[in-house]
């Protein structure tokens, strides 16, 4: 889904950055943005904390109730493809692989089907990583001061 959530630097500007607002009418679009942020954040997290191992991953198309908020058209498509979707147990395999094996050689990388996958060009840049980190820390500090 991250490949549908193209994030730009202007989405991270201002007092209330658009990246943290419901910027899309579609639940799927918001889901895509959150996945793109997850990929960016994992890459920057290891820059900020070099001793840490952190990866992002795609569990695959898993048969869950996540489609409940993405609109009736997408729900219908989901029902049609339900026989092709992974069970929740199958969907957990990549997460378990990354949590239980030494993935330090793939630190900051994106995993799918328990293997490192390249991230599509244009979705990840050092500038986006740093800006997302800074904006995220500002939001955390704002809530911590309340």
N, C-alpha and C positions, 0 to 999 in steps of 0.2 A: 504493500500500500504506500510505502514511502515515495515511490516513483510517481504517485499522483499528487503529492504534497509539496510542490515546488515553493520553497521559502526564499524570500528576498530580504535584503538588508533593510529596506524601508519598512518591512513588517515588524522590525525590532526597534523602531524609533519612538521617541516621545515619552511622556509620563506614563501612559497606559499603552504599551506596545500591542499592536494588532495581533501578534502571534499568540497572546494569551486571551484574546477575546474570541467569542464565537464569530469567526470571520467568514464562515460559509453557511449557506442555507442547508447544505447537505451534511448529514451526520457522517457520511463516508469521507467527505472532504476534510472535516475536522479530524477524523481518524487518520487520514493520510498525513496531515500536518504533524500530528503527534508522533507518528512513526518516523518522519523525517527528523524531527527534533531529537528523538531517541538515538538515531544514528549519529547525528552531530554531537550530541551531549556525550555519548560514549567515547568518541574520539577526543574531545576536549578534556574529559575527566582524567584520562591518562596523561595528558599534558600537564594538568594542574597537580596531579598526584602521581609522579613517575613510578613509585613502588607498587601501585595498584594495577591489578589486571581487570580490564573491563571490556566487554564486547556487546554488540547489539545483534539481534537475531530475528529471523522470520520463522515462526513455527510451521508455516504452511497454511493451507486453507483448511481450517478446522471446523467441524460441525458443532457450533455453539449458538447461543442466542444473541450474539453481538449484532446481528442484522435487525434486531428489534427497533433500532433507532436510526436506520439508514434509509427509510422510505419503502413504500410498498413495491415499487418496481424492483429494487434490489432484493427485497425479501422473496419475491416471486422467482427471480433468477436463482437465488440461494436454494430454494426448495427444489427447483429443477435439477440443480447440480449436487444436491445432498448426497446421492449415492457415491459421488466421486470425492467427497470431502473426507479428511482424516478424522478419526475419533479423537476425543480429548487426550486419551492415552498416547496415541500416535503423535499428536501435536506437541506433546511434552518432550519428545525424544531429543530434539536439538537443544532445548533448554537444559535438560538433564546432562547431555553431553558436555555443554559448556560449563556447567556447574561442577561436574565430577571428574573432568580430565584437565590436563595441563594445556590451557589455551594461550599461555603467555607468548608463544611464537606468533599468535594471531591477535595480539593485544590491540584493541581499538578497532578491530575488523568487524565485518558484518557476516553473520553465519546463516546459512540455509541448508537444510538437510544434513546438519552436523559438519558442514564444510564451509570454508571461507569462500565468500562470493564477492565479486567486484561490485562496488556501488556505482550506479549509473553516473556518467559525466554530468556535471553541472548541479548536482544535488548536494555535494559536500565540498566545502572550501575552508581553508584555515580562517578566513575572515568571517564566514558564517558561524563556524564553531566558536570563535572567540566572542563574537557579538551575542550569540545565544547564551553562552556562559555568563557574560556580564549582565545581561538583562535578567537572567534567571536568579543570579545572586542578589541583584537589586530588589527583585520581588520577594525573595526569601528574607532579606534584611528588613524590608517594609513590614512584613507580617511578624517578624521576630520582635520588632519594636512596639507592637501593640500590646 
